[in-house]
Amino acid sequence: MTERETDTAENAEHVAHPRDVRAGPGDAGAADRPSHLPETATDRRAGRSATRLFFGLLLLGVLVAVVLGWAAMG
């Protein structure tokens, strides 16, 4: 056995998640499956506002492009 394999074998019982082989501090991100965060009414409202803003700006851009195209032809 190499030195690395020996260290791994000796410390195997101290690992929180035996399948977790990533190097790094702490136990961050070691969950087997991601969990969904609870969604509140405020979160949904903010999402709807962002969507409305996006589509409003998209519509404004299309209108500007049409007007500039029409002005260039005339």
N, C-alpha and C positions, 0 to 999 in steps of 0.2 A: 504494500500500500504506500502511496505517496503521502507526503506530509499533509497535503490538502485533504485527501480522502480520510486520513486519520482524524484531523480536526473536525470534519463534517460528521463523522461517525460518533465521535465523543460528544458533540454538542447537539445531536439530533433530538434528545429528549427535552432540550430547552427551547426549541422552536415552537412558536405559537401555532403556525400552520405549516406542517411538514412539506406541503407541495409548493410553498412560497420560496422561490430560489432567488428572488431579486435582491440585489445588494442595496443597502441604504439604511438610513437611521429610522428607528421606530417601526411601527407596524402599519404605516399608512397604506391604504389601498389593498389590504390583504383579504378583503371580503371575497368569498367565492362568487357571489352574485350581486350585482348592484341593486340598491334599494331605492324606490321612488320617494322623493321628498313630498310631504303633504302640500297640496295646492290650495291656496286661499282665494277668496273672492277678489281680493286686492291684486293678486297675481294675474288672475284672469282678466281683470279690468285693464291692467297695465299692458297685457299682451294684445288685447283688442285695440287699445289706443295706438300701440306701435304699428299694428297692422293697418289701421286707418291712415296713419301718417304716411306709411310706405305707399299705399295705393293712391293717396292724394298727391304725393310728389310724383309718382309715376304718371298719373293722369295729367298733371301740370307739364311734365316733360314732353309727353306726347302732343299736347296742345301747342306748346311752344314750337316743336319740330314741324307740326302741320302749318302753323302760321308763317314760320320762316320759309318753309318750302313754297307756300302759296305766294309769299311776297317775292321770292326769287324768280318765280315764273312770270310775274306780272309786270 
